[in-house]
Amino acid sequence: MHRNVLVIVTTAAPKCAENEELSECANPCQPSCQSPNRKPCPTLQCSSGCI
């Protein structure tokens, strides 16, 4: 007998700082106020976060 299991995980959207907005596909290696000299990502990446 086989059982199918569906798992749903939800998380609260992060709170972005002033002058930032939430993006579903942001480059995680782009410069920021905290890391203005961040090196570019070696490959194209996409992650959800504040930009």
LINLIN-V807132 format. One record per residue. SS is DSSP state (hx for helix, st for strand, lp for the rest). Layout:
SS  SS
//
This chain:
lp  lp  lp  lp  lp  lp  lp  lp  lp  lp  lp  lp  lp  lp  lp  lp  lp  lp  lp  lp  lp  st  st  st  st  st  lp  lp  lp  lp  lp  lp  lp  lp  lp  lp  lp  lp  lp  lp  lp  lp  lp  lp  lp  lp  st  st  st  st  lp
//
